[in-house]
Amino acid sequence: MVGEIIIVVVFLLVATAILYGASRGSFKFIGKALARNERANSRLLTTTLVVVYVGVGIAVPVIFTLGNRDSTNAQIGGVKLTAAMQTGRALFAEHCAICHTLAAANAVGQIGPNLDILKPSYARVMRSINYGCLQKPVDANSGETCLGYGTMQADIVEGTQAQDIAKFVAAVAGHR
């Protein structure tokens, strides 16, 4: 937000200065200075242009980027992430990304199902985390049936960590 305000203020100041100078005819000295090749005026012009280019071309984008750092991790594909979902994103990267594909986590695992295609609900993710999955479970209704090619052990993460991952996956799967 701060970066956006700075950019707007800088552009408004530059636009106002240009309009004022143009209406007063005060830019004539630039043409005369360049025509006469006066060193002092030429240096002033060069310095002014360098300051404007550096300020608008480098400083403003850097300020905008630094000021926007906190909000870049707070949103994925239009989905605003809560603190729990941001934690879930980090936990997913640590525990799940090796096997699963999920664009919002930059994960390209090939063993488990592609979560962007599957778009599992919170309950489905929690069930998979809690029960794991087997390729050929003894009881097909046990909740251990896999949707992918691999086998996933139960309770890779537990409690709040499992809930945070499930919230994250359910919110962002298929968004990017």
Summary of the structure (lengths in Angstrom):
residues: 176
radius of gyration: 27.9
end to end distance: 22.6
largest distance: 92.8
contacts: 483
relative contact order: 0.12
helix: 62%
strand: 7%
